[in-house]
């Protein structure tokens, strides 16, 4: 059955004695003819205004307004308007739900109630009045540090006095105050402590091959940082050690893990370096040779190479030396194919003197320059006959040896008075022929000398 009020249909409620749901969390029940109707709201009910239209005697409607703001019962008694023979009509008008908010603050105090750290506030929370309040947590978070330092003193959290509201729910319109208590840590006066360092040197069998290095004991206060030490890449870790005539090499792969570090209070820190014995192989015989070349400025060989005897020595000995400069191995001049070559001092080999090289042939090259010969003068016979004023007598030319050239030359002979002009011409012609023959003999003699071995 539906009732109409002012032309608008309203929700009707059967009066059968059973609860009837009007809205979320709100029910009503009653019976026809009974003027008493009961409205109930539980915790889920939203703030609501219920307009009730009751039909009384003569089909007249009576309007009631019920406001639901929380859980509870609301009773409508319309006895004064007669029996309700047609039930109820209702209209639900939801009310806006208000917001509420809350705050949580955390305090830090010592046993005497003195504040030892600034107050901290958790983020404020806002929620609807009909909603469950949000929760908060401060225990075992940054809001409950285990230690606090205040004015140079250390305080520790008292686990026996943890606040009951360390974790909980926000309260609408209120500030929850959480207080943590801390105990002062009594710090004893610092004590002097000391430690020492001992460095060992052993071979791969663990045998000591060098006396231990015992560093001076260090002292410091127990509230200070212990002093440090360094042994790696210092005189405390030599690369080699000689023991009983044998050489031992530091094993880098066995560098101690505590080669560098800090002293330990009341302890001797022991650092052990391990060395391996060097096995010395028996000396071997090695050899080297020397070869000297002679070339002109074009690199052409002008003299047979000088191949010196191979030298031998032990590989643990110093190689023998050689010398070629200013010796018969570096002549100042060389004659080759009738030409003379001069040693170029400016091109002295960098390895003219040095040491033999094991398993190698050291090659020294000397460079020579060709010596240019002067051009001989050309003798031109006279074109006109030599006038003779007196008869001349032809005299045979006299051959004279020069002490400088070792070659015969013609002695000049003047014509004598009384010789005829014809005789003079014949004498001159014979002289030219003689000179030509002498030049030919000289040429052959010089060529023969040049081709002869030195």
Buried (B, 14 or more C-beta within 10 A) or exposed (E): EEBEBEEEEBBBBBBEEEEBEBBEBBBBBBBBEBBEBBBBBEEEBBBBBBBBBBBBEEEEBBEBEBEBBEEEEBEBEBEEBBBBEBBBBBBBEEEEEEEBBBBBBBBBBBEEEEEBBEEBEBEEBEBEBBEEBEEBEBEEEEBBBEEBEBEEEBBEBEEEEBBEBBBBBBBBEEEBEBBBBBBBEEEEEEEEBBBBBEBBBBBEEEEEBBEEBEBEEBEBEEEEEBEEBEBEEEEBBBEEBEBEEEBBEBEEEEBBEBBBBBBBBEEEBEBBBBBBBEEEEEEEEBBBBBEBBBBBEEEEEBBEEBEBEEBEBEEEEEBEEBEBEEEEBBBEEBBBEEBBBEBEEEEBBEBBBBBBBBEEEBEBBBBBBBEEEEEEEEEEEEEEEEEBEEBBBBBEBEEEEEEEEEEBBBEEBEBEEEBBBEBBBEBBEEBEEBBEEBEEEBEEEEEEEEEEEE
